[in-house]
């Protein structure tokens, strides 16, 4: 395998890893924003855990985790 092939492969892997890390960071930020809204609306009794789970198609246990429940 030529050195240029290894360089190109390394660059491709490094870029893919950076893209993946950035996507994970965006995902965590989106989850945190959702969790904040879930907490706000459940605490203010605007929505229930069940209603949020049904409307978002996110399992109720995940919604409960966002609320700090087990």
C-alpha positions in Angstrom: 0.0 0.0 0.0 1.4 3.4 -1.0 2.1 6.1 1.5 -0.4 8.4 -0.2 -3.1 5.7 0.2 -2.4 5.5 4.0 -2.4 9.3 4.3 -5.8 9.5 2.5 -7.2 6.7 4.6 -5.9 8.4 7.8 -7.5 11.7 6.8 -10.8 10.0 6.0 -10.9 8.2 9.3 -9.9 11.4 11.2 -12.6 13.4 9.4 -15.3 10.7 10.0 -14.3 10.6 13.7 -14.6 14.4 14.0 -18.0 14.3 12.3 -19.2 11.6 14.7 -18.0 13.6 17.7 -19.7 16.7 16.5 -22.9 14.8 15.9 -22.8 13.3 19.4 -22.3 16.9 20.8 -25.3 18.1 18.9 -27.3 15.1 20.0 -26.5 15.8 23.7 -27.4 19.4 23.3 -30.7 18.5 21.7 -31.4 16.0 24.5 -30.6 18.5 27.1 -33.0 21.0 25.5 -35.7 18.4 25.3 -35.2 17.4 28.9 -35.4 21.0 30.1 -38.8 21.4 28.3 -40.0 18.0 29.7 -39.1 19.1 33.2 -40.7 22.5 32.7 -44.0 21.3 31.3 -44.4 18.3 33.7 -43.5 20.5 36.7 -46.1 23.1 35.6 -48.6 20.4 35.0 -49.0 21.4 31.4 -48.3 17.9 30.1 -48.0 14.5 31.7 -45.2 12.0 31.3 -47.5 9.8 29.3 -48.7 12.6 27.0 -45.1 13.5 26.2 -44.1 9.9 25.6 -47.0 9.4 23.3 -46.6 12.6 21.3 -42.8 12.2 20.9 -42.7 8.4 20.6 -40.0 8.4 23.2 -40.4 5.6 25.8 -42.0 6.8 29.0 -39.0 5.4 31.0 -36.7 7.7 29.0 -39.0 10.6 29.8 -38.9 9.6 33.5 -35.1 9.6 33.4 -35.2 13.1 32.0 -37.2 14.0 35.1 -34.7 12.5 37.4 -36.9 9.5 38.2 -36.0 5.9 38.0 
